[in-house]
Amino acid sequence: MTDAPPIPVTRTGMGAALRQDSALQHATGAARFTDDLPEPPGTLHAALALSPVAHGRLAPLDLAPARAVPGVVAVLGPAEVPGRNDISPSGKALEKLFAEGLVEHWGQPLALVVAATRDAALAGAAALRPEIAPLPPILSIEAALETGALLMPPQVIERGGWQAALDAAPVKLAGEFRCGGQEHFYLEGQITLAVPGEDGDITLHASTQHPTEVQHIASRVLGCDYNRVTVQCRRMGGGFGGKESNASWIAAAAALAARATGRPVKLRLSRRADMTATGKRHPFLFRWRAGCDAEGRLLALDATLAADGGHSLDLSAGVIFRAVTHALNAYDVPALRVTGLACKTNTVSNTAFRGFGGPQGALLMEDVFFSMARATGRPVDELRERNFAGGPNGTETPYGQRLEGDLIRRVWAEAKQGADWERRRAEAEAFNAAHPTLRRGLGGFALAFGISFGIMAMNQAGALVHVYTDGSIRLNHGGTEMGQGLFIKIAQVVAEVFGVEVERIRITATSTAEVPNTAPTAASTGSDLNGWAAHAAAGAIRARMAGIAATAWGVPEEEVIFADGHVSAGNHRMRFGELARLCWAQRVSLSATGFYRTPDIHWDPVAMRGHPFFYFSYGAALAEVLVDTLTGEYRVLRADLVQDCGRSLNPAIDRGQIEGAFLQGQGWLTCEELWWDADGRLRTLGPSTYKIPGSREMPAEFNLRLLEDAPARANTIFRSKAVGEPPLLLATCVWNALRDAVGGARLDLPATPERVLAALRAGGA
């Protein structure tokens, strides 16, 4: 499949800067999201009843008060679940749809109220009065570590005699810092419309990144075969990981209500309920010891990365895996131990978020470098360059996969050159000397981000392609569209194979009825996996069509060319649609499925070694900030980015992804703060109390370059590279710039003005 001969480039195929397929519909309001779908006659509405306490013994819930509310049709709790009251995405630990006997976090679902109107359903949910005997909640990572509350065994990566190397190091260092979580804050909240059919069938119109998981978990709750449940999703209004596992239990609850009532049911969470009941990015606590020489070469490292997993496992195992495998990022340390822990607390179960633990893991080395700078008197950037993988240092990661040191150094050098870094560093120093209350800070960051799912079985995809006799094409694959431009990219792949304009391709809703057993659209693998699957399907049809043309013209098949909407060989030429009709007349199938599995990847979870990533995406970023030392307020003045996209499938889409990812990462690192009170209640439940970045947070000057002539050392789809998650990590340069401005002092995340001011005071400013 991946050894197919090269296909000629068309105007709207690979490399064309085309807009997202629904961009115009988004701008005009014509795009239909799940809540915009016409409601079938008799549609009911559902609302969740949520726990008012964080931890306690739950008495059997009296459902009568909700049933007495006018308009309420049904009230469903754990006793009404016909299958299993289990929504675990991993299947490794029980995770309940509705609490039974024990409440483990504030906002945990207790029951589902179904009514004729949404207002009646909400009133019914509010009428329930659960009896809960409070228990002391665990609300912090430190408390979980003290009590040994873990969701899973530690994940540990070791290399070399780290203890001996640490003891022998001329310069010894230690540090501790923390980063907060992050709310996904997708524009479209969690929602499912469940429509029952005949003989136990049910169709779920879900806003989900993982239709197959929705199918599996809804079937588990209903106690039926997977083939009874069809899941469809045309588009989402954002996902960012929050509609991977979380969307599944929302859909399962709606399916349960539809099965119980025999009528269509819509479950749409309000923003407040969504932020209350769904998981976030994992907060982390970092504790580390390191040793280096006087020149700043790291010799040894012992680090613990402790994540707040919340009350249940969810996807924490994968988050910890990516955090520990990205703890060194683009750097080499000869001897080390990195320990990843998933702590259990009485908060909402934290889950997937863009980067999936990689952004948290990559923070570690940045803190180490700032401590080394204070200890050795050397600039942070010099220490960064001295410890890059490759060159005089090793290229092998502690788990056994090699980095490309030449690419790391190249993106870093190009970012510095494009930013005129040395001149601006001198200007900042002069500015700081002349201004008593304002301070400029500059910070850099280099990135090596692994692309593939950590669970090997998830690295697969399927696609279905039909060619009709007028030359139009229908495309379906297992990827989901959440605004990231995946659908247009896969359409470009198919257009390239057939040599037609992308407008001839009809992009259709993702459906488990058309392409089964798919992986989630996550881990930046959407284009790689689904692109190759669609390429395989289209390539199979193209080969059949080429055979018919070759026979008709009496030429070898390899001479048949598909380009510019025509098929030709020598002096022979016909329109693509004409050949499609000829194939039909010859009784040749114009439909094919395609399948792809990522090659050359493997992982031993016991030894914590292997080749888990198909390739690495590299990037570098530099930022400049201006800080008011009297208030801690600041502005990001400028950011310069260089991102390796390989041979970009669609530069317009990729640039948009990079810009959006950077700002989302900056929001996590600077202004987005989740705050629980002493009783375990989340108090940041909407835009009035939870600050996402806006236009004022965008760097006043933002310079972005895609790495030109980027080498492609993995056989990716048309030599492109993933771009969904890696650029989010580039925003770490803003944190580094703020740390530069506060004199390298500890600066926990998010770096709000309050924390910046505290760091300035701690540093003597």
DAPEHU-V463388 format. One record per residue. RES is the residue in three letters. D_FIRST is the distance of its C-alpha to the first C-alpha in whole Angstrom. Layout:
RES/D_FIRST ; RES/D_FIRST
This chain:
MET/0 ; THR/4 ; ASP/5 ; ALA/6 ; PRO/10 ; PRO/12 ; ILE/13 ; PRO/17 ; VAL/18 ; THR/21 ; ARG/24 ; THR/23 ; GLY/19 ; MET/18 ; GLY/21 ; ALA/23 ; ALA/26 ; LEU/26 ; ARG/28 ; GLN/27 ; ASP/27 ; SER/30 ; ALA/32 ; LEU/35 ; GLN/35 ; HIS/35 ; ALA/38 ; THR/40 ; GLY/40 ; ALA/38 ; ALA/35 ; ARG/35 ; PHE/35 ; THR/36 ; ASP/39 ; ASP/39 ; LEU/38 ; PRO/41 ; GLU/43 ; PRO/43 ; PRO/47 ; GLY/48 ; THR/46 ; LEU/47 ; HIS/47 ; ALA/46 ; ALA/47 ; LEU/47 ; ALA/50 ; LEU/50 ; SER/52 ; PRO/54 ; VAL/54 ; ALA/52 ; HIS/53 ; GLY/55 ; ARG/56 ; LEU/55 ; ALA/58 ; PRO/57 ; LEU/56 ; ASP/59 ; LEU/57 ; ALA/60 ; PRO/61 ; ALA/57 ; ARG/58 ; ALA/61 ; VAL/60 ; PRO/60 ; GLY/57 ; VAL/55 ; VAL/53 ; ALA/52 ; VAL/52 ; LEU/49 ; GLY/49 ; PRO/48 ; ALA/50 ; GLU/48 ; VAL/45 ; PRO/44 ; GLY/41 ; ARG/41 ; ASN/42 ; ASP/39 ; ILE/36 ; SER/35 ; PRO/31 ; SER/31 ; GLY/33 ; LYS/34 ; ALA/38 ; LEU/40 ; GLU/40 ; LYS/42 ; LEU/42 ; PHE/45 ; ALA/48 ; GLU/50 ; GLY/53 ; LEU/52 ; VAL/51 ; GLU/48 ; HIS/48 ; TRP/50 ; GLY/48 ; GLN/47 ; PRO/46 ; LEU/49 ; ALA/49 ; LEU/48 ; VAL/50 ; VAL/49 ; ALA/52 ; ALA/52 ; THR/52 ; ARG/50 ; ASP/53 ; ALA/55 ; ALA/52 ; LEU/52 ; ALA/56 ; GLY/55 ; ALA/53 ; ALA/56 ; ALA/59 ; LEU/57 ; ARG/59 ; PRO/57 ; GLU/60 ; ILE/58 ; ALA/60 ; PRO/59 ; LEU/57 ; PRO/57 ; PRO/54 ; ILE/51 ; LEU/51 ; SER/49 ; ILE/47 ; GLU/50 ; ALA/52 ; ALA/49 ; LEU/49 ; GLU/52 ; THR/52 ; GLY/49 ; ALA/47 ; LEU/44 ; LEU/41 ; MET/39 ; PRO/39 ; PRO/39 ; GLN/36 ; VAL/37 ; ILE/35 ; GLU/37 ; ARG/37 ; GLY/40 ; GLY/44 ; TRP/44 ; GLN/47 ; ALA/49 ; ALA/47 ; LEU/48 ; ASP/52 ; ALA/52 ; ALA/51 ; PRO/53 ; VAL/53 ; LYS/52 ; LEU/51 ; ALA/50 ; GLY/49 ; GLU/48 ; PHE/47 ; ARG/45 ; CYS/43 ; GLY/43 ; GLY/41 ; GLN/40 ; GLU/40 ; HIS/37 ; PHE/39 ; TYR/36 ; LEU/38 ; GLU/37 ; GLY/39 ; GLN/37 ; ILE/38 ; THR/37 ; LEU/38 ; ALA/38 ; VAL/38 ; PRO/39 ; GLY/39 ; GLU/40 ; ASP/40 ; GLY/39 ; ASP/36 ; ILE/36 ; THR/34 ; LEU/33 ; HIS/33 ; ALA/32 ; SER/32 ; THR/29 ; GLN/26 ; HIS/25 ; PRO/26 ; THR/25 ; GLU/27 ; VAL/30 ; GLN/29 ; HIS/29 ; ILE/33 ; ALA/34 ; SER/34 ; ARG/35 ; VAL/38 ; LEU/39 ; GLY/38 ; CYS/36 ; ASP/33 ; TYR/30 ; ASN/29 ; ARG/33 ; VAL/31 ; THR/29 ; VAL/29 ; GLN/28 ; CYS/28 ; ARG/28 ; ARG/29 ; MET/31 ; GLY/33 ; GLY/32 ; GLY/31 ; PHE/30 ; GLY/30 ; GLY/33 ; LYS/31 ; GLU/29 ; SER/31 ; ASN/34 ; ALA/33 ; SER/33 ; TRP/36 ; ILE/38 ; ALA/36 ; ALA/37 ; ALA/40 ; ALA/40 ; ALA/39 ; LEU/41 ; ALA/44 ; ALA/42 ; ARG/43 ; ALA/46 ; THR/47 ; GLY/45 ; ARG/45 ; PRO/43 ; VAL/43 ; LYS/42 ; LEU/42 ; ARG/42 ; LEU/43 ; SER/45 ; ARG/45 ; ARG/47 ; ALA/46 ; ASP/42 ; MET/43 ; THR/46 ; ALA/43 ; THR/40 ; GLY/38 ; LYS/38 ; ARG/37 ; HIS/38 ; PRO/41 ; PHE/41 ; LEU/44 ; PHE/44 ; ARG/46 ; TRP/46 ; ARG/47 ; ALA/46 ; GLY/48 ; CYS/48 ; ASP/50 ; ALA/52 ; GLU/49 ; GLY/47 ; ARG/45 ; LEU/43 ; LEU/44 ; ALA/44 ; LEU/43 ; ASP/43 ; ALA/42 ; THR/42 ; LEU/40 ; ALA/42 ; ALA/40 ; ASP/42 ; GLY/40 ; GLY/42 ; HIS/44 ; SER/40 ; LEU/37 ; ASP/35 ; LEU/32 ; SER/34 ; ALA/32 ; GLY/29 ; VAL/31 ; ILE/33 ; PHE/30 ; ARG/29 ; ALA/33 ; VAL/33 ; THR/30 ; HIS/31 ; ALA/34 ; LEU/34 ; ASN/32 ; ALA/32 ; TYR/35 ; ASP/35 ; VAL/38 ; PRO/39 ; ALA/40 ; LEU/40 ; ARG/40 ; VAL/38 ; THR/39 ; GLY/38 ; LEU/40 ; ALA/39 ; CYS/43 ; LYS/44 ; THR/47 ; ASN/48 ; THR/46 ; VAL/43 ; SER/40 ; ASN/38 ; THR/34 ; ALA/31 ; PHE/32 ; ARG/30 ; GLY/29 ; PHE/30 ; GLY/32 ; GLY/31 ; PRO/33 ; GLN/36 ; GLY/35 ; ALA/35 ; LEU/38 ; LEU/40 ; MET/40 ; GLU/41 ; ASP/44 ; VAL/44 ; PHE/44 ; PHE/47 ; SER/49 ; MET/49 ; ALA/50 ; ARG/53 ; ALA/54 ; THR/53 ; GLY/54 ; ARG/51 ; PRO/49 ; VAL/46 ; ASP/44 ; GLU/45 ; LEU/44 ; ARG/41 ; GLU/40 ; ARG/41 ; ASN/39 ; PHE/36 ; ALA/33 ; GLY/33 ; GLY/35 ; PRO/38 ; ASN/37 ; GLY/34 ; THR/30 ; GLU/29 ; THR/30 ; PRO/32 ; TYR/29 ; GLY/28 ; GLN/25 ; ARG/26 ; LEU/26 ; GLU/26 ; GLY/30 ; ASP/30 ; LEU/28 ; ILE/30 ; ARG/33 ; ARG/32 ; VAL/31 ; TRP/35 ; ALA/37 ; GLU/35 ; ALA/36 ; LYS/40 ; GLN/40 ; GLY/39 ; ALA/42 ; ASP/45 ; TRP/45 ; GLU/48 ; ARG/50 ; ARG/49 ; ARG/50 ; ALA/53 ; GLU/54 ; ALA/53 ; GLU/56 ; ALA/58 ; PHE/58 ; ASN/58 ; ALA/61 ; ALA/63 ; HIS/62 ; PRO/64 ; THR/62 ; LEU/59 ; ARG/56 ; ARG/53 ; GLY/50 ; LEU/47 ; GLY/44 ; GLY/40 ; PHE/37 ; ALA/34 ; LEU/31 ; ALA/28 ; PHE/26 ; GLY/23 ; ILE/20 ; SER/19 ; PHE/21 ; GLY/23 ; ILE/23 ; MET/20 ; ALA/19 ; MET/19 ; ASN/16 ; GLN/14 ; ALA/13 ; GLY/13 ; ALA/14 ; LEU/15 ; VAL/16 ; HIS/19 ; VAL/20 ; TYR/23 ; THR/26 ; ASP/27 ; GLY/24 ; SER/24 ; ILE/21 ; ARG/21 ; LEU/18 ; ASN/19 ; HIS/17 ; GLY/18 ; GLY/19 ; THR/23 ; GLU/25 ; MET/28 ; GLY/29 ; GLN/26 ; GLY/24 ; LEU/21 ; PHE/21 ; ILE/22 ; LYS/19 ; ILE/16 ; ALA/18 ; GLN/18 ; VAL/14 ; VAL/14 ; ALA/17 ; GLU/15 ; VAL/13 ; PHE/16 ; GLY/18 ; VAL/21 ; GLU/23 ; VAL/22 ; GLU/25 ; ARG/24 ; ILE/22 ; ARG/24 ; ILE/23 ; THR/24 ; ALA/25 ; THR/23 ; SER/24 ; THR/24 ; ALA/24 ; GLU/21 ; VAL/19 ; PRO/20 ; ASN/20 ; THR/19 ; ALA/19 ; PRO/22 ; THR/22 ; ALA/23 ; ALA/23 ; SER/21 ; THR/18 ; GLY/18 ; SER/16 ; ASP/13 ; LEU/12 ; ASN/13 ; GLY/12 ; TRP/8 ; ALA/9 ; ALA/11 ; HIS/8 ; ALA/6 ; ALA/10 ; ALA/11 ; GLY/9 ; ALA/10 ; ILE/13 ; ARG/13 ; ALA/12 ; ARG/15 ; MET/17 ; ALA/17 ; GLY/18 ; ILE/21 ; ALA/22 ; ALA/22 ; THR/24 ; ALA/26 ; TRP/27 ; GLY/26 ; VAL/24 ; PRO/21 ; GLU/18 ; GLU/16 ; GLU/20 ; VAL/19 ; ILE/19 ; PHE/18 ; ALA/20 ; ASP/24 ; GLY/23 ; HIS/24 ; VAL/22 ; SER/23 ; ALA/24 ; GLY/27 ; ASN/30 ; HIS/28 ; ARG/27 ; MET/27 ; ARG/26 ; PHE/23 ; GLY/25 ; GLU/27 ; LEU/24 ; ALA/23 ; ARG/26 ; LEU/26 ; CYS/23 ; TRP/25 ; ALA/28 ; GLN/26 ; ARG/25 ; VAL/21 ; SER/19 ; LEU/18 ; SER/17 ; ALA/14 ; THR/13 ; GLY/10 ; PHE/9 ; TYR/8 ; ARG/10 ; THR/11 ; PRO/11 ; ASP/14 ; ILE/17 ; HIS/20 ; TRP/24 ; ASP/27 ; PRO/29 ; VAL/32 ; ALA/32 ; MET/30 ; ARG/28 ; GLY/25 ; HIS/22 ; PRO/21 ; PHE/20 ; PHE/16 ; TYR/19 ; PHE/22 ; SER/23 ; TYR/26 ; GLY/29 ; ALA/33 ; ALA/36 ; LEU/40 ; ALA/42 ; GLU/46 ; VAL/48 ; LEU/52 ; VAL/54 ; ASP/57 ; THR/59 ; LEU/62 ; THR/59 ; GLY/56 ; GLU/54 ; TYR/52 ; ARG/50 ; VAL/46 ; LEU/47 ; ARG/44 ; ALA/40 ; ASP/38 ; LEU/34 ; VAL/32 ; GLN/28 ; ASP/25 ; CYS/22 ; GLY/20 ; ARG/19 ; SER/21 ; LEU/19 ; ASN/22 ; PRO/25 ; ALA/28 ; ILE/26 ; ASP/25 ; ARG/29 ; GLY/30 ; GLN/28 ; ILE/30 ; GLU/33 ; GLY/33 ; ALA/32 ; PHE/34 ; LEU/37 ; GLN/36 ; GLY/36 ; GLN/40 ; GLY/41 ; TRP/40 ; LEU/42 ; THR/45 ; CYS/46 ; GLU/44 ; GLU/46 ; LEU/46 ; TRP/50 ; TRP/51 ; ASP/55 ; ALA/57 ; ASP/56 ; GLY/52 ; ARG/52 ; LEU/50 ; ARG/52 ; THR/49 ; LEU/48 ; GLY/48 ; PRO/48 ; SER/51 ; THR/51 ; TYR/47 ; LYS/47 ; ILE/43 ; PRO/43 ; GLY/44 ; SER/45 ; ARG/47 ; GLU/45 ; MET/43 ; PRO/43 ; ALA/46 ; GLU/44 ; PHE/40 ; ASN/38 ; LEU/34 ; ARG/32 ; LEU/28 ; LEU/28 ; GLU/27 ; ASP/25 ; ALA/23 ; PRO/21 ; ALA/18 ; ARG/17 ; ALA/14 ; ASN/11 ; THR/12 ; ILE/11 ; PHE/12 ; ARG/14 ; SER/16 ; LYS/18 ; ALA/20 ; VAL/23 ; GLY/25 ; GLU/27 ; PRO/27 ; PRO/30 ; LEU/32 ; LEU/33 ; LEU/34 ; ALA/37 ; THR/38 ; CYS/40 ; VAL/42 ; TRP/43 ; ASN/44 ; ALA/46 ; LEU/48 ; ARG/49 ; ASP/50 ; ALA/52 ; VAL/54 ; GLY/54 ; GLY/51 ; ALA/53 ; ARG/51 ; LEU/49 ; ASP/48 ; LEU/45 ; PRO/45 ; ALA/48 ; THR/50 ; PRO/53 ; GLU/55 ; ARG/53 ; VAL/53 ; LEU/57 ; ALA/57 ; ALA/55 ; LEU/57 ; ARG/60 ; ALA/59 ; GLY/58 ; GLY/62 ; ALA/61
